[in-house]
Amino acid sequence: MRRLFVLLLTVAALALGLGPAAAAPPGYLSLEATFGSPGNGWAKVERYYDSTPGFRTEQYPADGRGDQDGARLTYFGGVKRPSSARFLLYSAAGWSTGTGSAVLLVHGANDNADRAWANPAESGNCGASGCPSTGLAQQLAAAGHRVFAVNFAHKHGDNLMQAQVVGDALALIRDRLGVAQADVVAWSKGEVAARSYVSSVRPSWGRGYAGDVRRLITLGGPHGGLDYVYAHGWSFSLATWPACGGTANAPSPHLYMTCYGTYTAQPCLGVLPTGGYDCFPGQRQLLARWDGLYGVDQLTQDWWTTYYGGQGYYTSGQGIQAAIDAGSLIKPLQQAGIPASVPTYLLAGGSADLPGLLNENRGPSDGLVLTASALDTTGIGTVAATKLLTGLNHLELGWSPAAATQITTWLA
């Protein structure tokens, strides 16, 4: 009977991600600062530095649109453009007392851990007319989970470097809680960073997967890639190109564009590295072509040259295939595969009603990521479950009660 009791305890421990305590945090990680009582339901925020050679300070748009802001500027020590060797680790209230699994939340592009997971109302755009002041972090903590979140230095940064940061955050969580594994919930671009980590797709100087992920849950993740920037390029460039009045922190498919009668260049905004500029490397890594299935938006100016490359009437660019060839991670990730030991759950939205944006309308989508991409299981060793929430758009996937209920169910 005693042996049976011990066996049951062991099974229960493994189910919660418990096990032999991990070793102390690796020597290449150093704690630089701690911020107590930061608000938004967090117990503390810490800034860490990874001294591994290979990390670097990535390029930022010169006009400041990609700089760290809000509370994150304080947490990064007042540095608007920190090195990608630095990251923030958020710990939610109850991180040391919860009885559920350890959960690491990984945010997406042009986002931060506060807005994404704890206060969707921070920026005023959460995908709905009314934005809540609490999010998934509080909901998971209330369910007993020990919740953490990572915050990257660059809002559109290299996913391979960010994958190394995901591994760093997991190493810290393992040491802090004495667990062998944690669950990872990754949203949008964060899915590519998390998937790169568990698939051991890494830079030459990087570390491989350490076997420390119990479950991987993705929210609107571009598993099959996306071509939104190129398929709707004219509208996208108008929103980003400064000479045309654009201010959005996003890349453009064009190298040259005529704005108010003047043909201008803005190489930093390009998806491809050009003239020594490369301000949006993480977006290039998400690219895959969907024109064969859904075509291209032919109602937009210069649609052919925008997507396939060349000189149009008002714009010029290299086209999507050149950008894919310059470093997309979608095929490499599918070929590497997610280990079968990592059950993977895919959550997708089906409502293309993002306010204030040109929504992806060539096929079913959440407004940004095509549903077929978010539910693409190519290369996933163990597909534990997939779910389409037809009433949610891309931004609502991170905080809506319906999404939170589904995520909590998968984590149970």
WOLIN-V264757 format. One record per helix or strand. SS is the DSSP state (A for helix, B for strand). FROM is the first residue (numbers start at 1). TO is the last residue. Records with the same first field share a line. If there is no record, write none. Layout:
BEGIN
SS: FROM-TO, FROM-TO
END
This chain:
BEGIN
A: 2-15, 70-75, 113-118, 136-142, 159-177, 189-198, 228-231, 233-240, 242-244, 267-269, 281-284, 291-294, 303-308, 320-325, 330-336, 371-374, 396-398, 401-411
B: 18-18, 29-39, 42-50, 86-92, 102-106, 146-151, 179-179, 182-187, 213-219, 226-226, 252-252, 256-259, 262-265, 270-270, 274-274, 277-277, 287-287, 310-311, 315-317, 338-338, 343-349, 365-365, 370-370, 380-380, 383-389
END
